[in-house]
Structure formats: C-alpha cells, structure tokens
Amino acid sequence: MDSAPCPDRTGVGYLPAAARTLMKIVVTGPFGVGKTTLIRTLSEIATLHTEEAMTQSSTRFDSTAGLPDKSTTTVAIDFGRLTVQDDLVLYMFGTPGQERFLPLWEDIARGALGALVLVDTRRLADSFTVMDMVEEQGLPYAVAVNRFPDAPAHSDEVLRKHLDLDATTPLIQCDARERRGSVDALIALAEHVLTRMPQPEDAS
C-alpha cells in the first residue's frame, strides 16, 4: 500500500472520483498523547477541532504531570480525511482521552472499522483503559507510540510486553508532528482492518 501524497488544503477537498472504499477510523488514546496533532499532520482537508483552553479548575480532573506544554484539550471531536490510494479514503475521528467522556467515545466509535491507539512511553499505564474500551467495542486496532523528545525509548519487543499486545496487533513508533511516520501508522491500521474484513464470495 503506497503512502498518500502530502496534503493540499487549499482546494475544496472533494473525494477522488475513483474512491470506492471509505473507512471510518477512530484515533484514540489517553489525555495529552497527541491525537489532535496527528490528525492535523495527516489530513488533506482543513481539520475540525473542538479544543478548549484548560483552566485551573480542570487540572483537578486532568493532571498535566509530565505534560508541561499542555494548555488545551479536546472536548468533543477532531476530524480529518486522508486518501491513502485513489480508491481508499480514511475518515479520522479523534476522541477525547478522558474516561469521563466514555459515552461520547462510544458514540464516535459507532460504525468505525478500526482504531489507532496512541501511547506515550512516559505514561504507558494511562493507555490500558483506552485499549480496554477499544477491545470492548470489538474494534481491530493498531498501536502508535508517539515519540516525545523527552520520552524514554524502548524496543518494540519491550513495548509489546508492557502493553500486553497480541502478536497480530500492529505496533508502530512515530512522531505525530511528522507526516511520513504518521502515515505509516495509519496504513498499518488500514491493512490490519482490511485483512480482518469478510471477503466477498467468488462469483465464479
């Protein structure tokens, strides 16, 4: 599967005429893991975001420990679109990372074919609740380790062990600010989803 071209957000953003497979993907993960950044990096159209400034009161519920630059949070949804091939288009729906938004998360995930779970090696344990939610929804998923500059680096083998990943679950390390690695993560998820989809019976 080829990588998508760099986004051109200057046009109207119509779907390619050859588009045949439209796939809804959930981009999820704990608070402050880089979901909004990844969707901004990947989307070929102007993105939709519902970010609000964090107040002093909100820090009672959303700890910014280890996140010194965190000043906003998604309160509803992020949305973007990526054409991976002429006939495959991914719709990316970013979810809030806080557990109190679970009912909203379930609404957003309805109809999705898969999920990209972002994790932060500084806070691996924060990912477990989100991964449980994805598995409870029955969604195939891939894990993307967002490499923050000050985050400890681990091998894929170590990360798989700590995250207790199934051998078939794709694991990709990337920087959500950089397009190439982020595209690779989404392609790995799309391929994983497509291999699990029922295949049409041979008409012959």
C-alpha positions in Angstrom: 0.0 0.0 0.0 1.5 3.3 -1.1 1.8 6.3 1.1 -0.5 9.2 0.5 0.8 12.4 -1.1 1.3 15.5 1.0 -2.0 17.2 1.8 -3.3 20.1 -0.3 -5.6 22.0 2.0 -6.1 24.9 -0.4 -8.9 23.3 -2.5 -12.5 22.4 -1.8 -11.5 18.9 -0.9 -13.8 16.7 -3.0 -13.3 13.0 -2.8 -11.3 11.4 -5.7 -13.6 10.1 -8.4 -12.1 6.6 -8.0 -12.9 6.4 -4.3 -14.5 3.0 -3.6 -13.6 2.1 -0.1 -14.4 4.7 2.6 -13.2 3.7 6.0 -14.1 5.3 9.4 -11.1 5.2 11.7 -11.0 6.3 15.4 -7.8 8.0 16.6 -7.8 7.5 20.3 -5.5 7.4 23.3 -5.1 8.9 26.8 -5.2 12.6 27.6 -2.3 14.6 26.0 -1.0 11.8 23.8 -1.0 13.8 20.5 -4.3 12.8 18.8 -5.1 16.3 17.6 -1.6 16.8 16.4 -1.6 13.5 14.4 -4.9 14.4 12.7 -3.6 17.8 11.8 -0.4 16.3 10.3 -2.3 13.8 8.2 -5.5 15.4 7.0 -5.7 16.5 3.3 -8.6 18.8 4.2 -9.0 21.6 6.7 -9.5 19.8 10.0 -12.3 20.1 12.5 -11.3 20.5 16.1 -13.1 21.2 19.4 -10.2 22.3 21.6 -10.7 24.4 24.6 -8.2 26.1 26.9 -7.5 24.3 30.1 -8.4 26.2 33.2 -7.0 26.0 36.7 -10.2 24.1 37.8 -9.8 21.5 35.1 -6.4 20.4 36.3 -8.2 18.8 39.3 -9.6 16.3 36.8 -6.9 16.2 34.1 -3.4 16.0 35.5 -0.8 17.7 33.4 2.1 16.0 35.2 4.7 15.2 32.6 2.9 17.5 30.1 4.4 20.9 30.8 3.3 22.4 27.5 -0.3 21.1 27.6 -2.7 24.1 27.6 -5.7 22.9 25.6 -7.8 19.7 25.5 -10.3 18.2 23.0 -13.8 18.3 24.5 -15.8 16.7 21.7 -14.1 15.5 18.4 -11.3 16.0 15.9 -12.0 15.2 12.3 -9.8 14.8 9.2 -9.6 12.9 5.9 -6.7 11.1 4.2 -6.7 9.4 0.8 -4.3 6.5 1.0 -4.8 5.3 -2.5 -7.1 6.6 -5.2 -9.8 4.1 -4.1 -9.2 4.1 -0.3 -10.2 7.1 1.8 -9.8 7.2 5.6 -12.0 9.4 7.7 -10.2 10.1 11.0 -12.3 10.8 14.1 -10.3 11.9 17.2 -11.8 11.2 20.6 -11.3 12.9 24.0 -8.9 10.9 26.1 -10.5 11.3 29.5 -12.6 8.4 30.9 -15.4 10.7 31.8 -16.1 11.2 28.1 -16.8 7.4 27.6 -20.5 7.9 26.4 -19.2 10.4 23.8 -16.4 8.0 22.9 -18.9 5.2 22.3 -21.0 7.4 20.0 -18.0 8.4 18.0 -16.8 4.8 17.7 -20.1 3.6 16.4 -19.6 2.4 12.8 -15.8 2.6 12.9 -13.9 -0.2 11.3 -10.8 0.2 13.4 -8.9 2.3 15.9 -5.4 3.8 16.1 -4.4 3.9 19.7 -1.7 6.5 20.5 0.5 5.9 23.5 3.2 7.8 25.4 6.1 5.9 26.9 6.2 8.3 29.8 2.7 7.2 30.8 2.2 3.7 29.4 -0.2 2.7 32.1 -2.6 5.5 31.0 -3.2 3.6 27.8 -4.7 0.5 29.4 -8.2 2.0 30.0 -8.4 3.2 26.4 -7.2 -0.2 25.0 -9.9 -1.9 27.1 -12.5 0.4 25.7 -11.4 -0.4 22.1 -11.4 -4.1 22.8 -14.9 -3.9 24.4 -16.2 -2.3 21.2 -14.7 -5.2 19.2 -12.6 -2.9 17.1 -9.4 -4.1 15.5 -6.6 -1.7 16.3 -3.0 -0.7 15.9 -0.8 1.0 18.5 1.2 4.0 17.5 3.9 5.1 20.0 4.2 8.9 19.8 7.9 9.7 20.4 8.1 12.8 22.5 11.5 14.4 22.8 11.9 13.7 26.5 10.2 10.3 26.5 12.2 7.1 27.2 12.9 4.9 24.2 12.0 1.2 24.2 12.3 -1.5 21.6 9.1 -2.9 20.0 9.7 -6.1 21.9 9.7 -4.3 25.3 6.7 -2.2 24.4 4.7 -5.2 23.2 5.4 -6.9 26.6 4.5 -3.9 28.7 1.3 -3.2 26.7 0.4 -7.0 26.5 -0.2 -6.8 22.8 -1.4 -9.7 20.7 1.2 -10.8 18.2 -1.1 -9.8 15.3 -1.6 -6.2 16.6 0.5 -3.7 14.6 2.9 -1.6 16.6 4.5 1.5 15.0 6.8 4.1 16.5 6.3 7.6 15.1 6.3 11.3 15.8 2.8 12.7 15.4 4.3 16.0 14.1 6.0 14.3 11.2 3.9 13.1 8.2 5.8 10.0 7.0 5.8 8.1 10.2 2.2 9.1 10.9 1.1 7.9 7.5 2.8 4.6 8.1 0.9 4.1 11.4 -2.4 4.7 9.7 -1.6 2.5 6.7 -0.6 -0.3 9.2 -4.0 0.0 10.8 -5.9 0.1 7.4 -4.1 -3.0 6.3 -4.8 -4.7 9.6 -8.5 -3.8 9.3 -8.7 -4.9 5.6 -7.3 -8.4 6.4 -10.0 -8.9 9.0 -12.9 -7.8 6.9 -15.1 -10.5 5.4 -14.1 -11.2 1.7 -16.8 -11.3 -0.9 -17.5 -14.8 -2.2 -16.0 -15.7 -5.5 -18.8 -15.1 -8.1 -17.4 -17.9 -10.3 
